[in-house]
Amino acid sequence: MIIAVDFDGTIVEHRYPKIGKELPFATLTLKKLQEKGHRLILWTYREGKQLEEAVQFCRSKGVEFYAVNKSYPEEKFDQNTPRKIHADLFIDDRNIGGLPEWGVIFQMINEA
């Protein structure tokens, strides 16, 4: 599956524009999802320097994304292109019902 993952409030606590403390088991779960063959896309409001800081934070934890704020790495955006991306699932703290614990997220995806 292609899984789009938000950053602030999902991988780390909300502290934008700073990087908050990692949520328990967030990057561990993302790494396990990658090991199972899922493609991860970082899908976040962040841009520029703040975006690069988020990517570097995840990279330092061993999480490399297939794409960042894009459906695929080569995708180009202009003002006529919507920023909506293609993904099978979206993991975001602003889901209806909020963000489940990362262990629950892993179980839900593996049962799908």
Steps between C-alpha positions, in 0.01 A plus 500: 500500500592862462464667839508878544615609846467844658787630715392748770264336747544163330869406503594768754311714750366831365771765547499654151718663377729313740516121503321349794586186691444178306171327577554154653578234237437733203825448308530137613156431352583686179817293459303177553244609240784562255647157576162352405529669160278804548602828335491799733438857396563787739194719455527817705422870511873569542698660218854625447733487800235358736425222251867411464531489881209253516653281227838506678337414833336193347817404314695516829251245638545271198187597309547590132191608311414392146383856434448824693183704440467325162341182367836389358852649515502643145161674527514873422258755639398837367219735599255305279576166666309412817715390792284194564701182476411142409518257791313194622502618863561827682634501857425837656420630848205689353310184407147468627554351843860620520822305466500145639814377674768389254470134606129511414581665165745219418243233585228672297723517191621141532143373528389693191 
